[in-house]
Amino acid sequence: MFGRVRKSGTRFLNSLRSETKTGREARPHNLFEAAAAYVSACAEDDQERIDEAAGWVSPEALSFGVNELACRAVIALARERDESPRTVARALLGLPTA
């Protein structure tokens, strides 16, 4: 008798699980995805995407992600241009070379 109850309960739970798994499962965004989406939306001046990406993580996490993205971008450009990261960063901001 207990076997029947367990089997029925298992079938019921499995049917619920399969219903919830239909379609694409939502997974949380990480801070680097949020930073990439936020920065690219800012570059394209897309306020809707900016607001969406800003809601994916906390403001502190987004700030950290944007900072990390900026550091990596400056390093990549510096290597590509064979210049120092400081020179590249100043050039990107329109500052005179020091």
Secondary structure, 3 states (H helix, E strand, C coil): CHHHHHHHHHHHHHHHHHHHCCCCCCCCCCHHHHHHHHHHHHHCCCHHHHHHHHCCCCHHHHHHHHHHHHHHHHHHHHHHHCCCHHHHHHHHCCCCCC
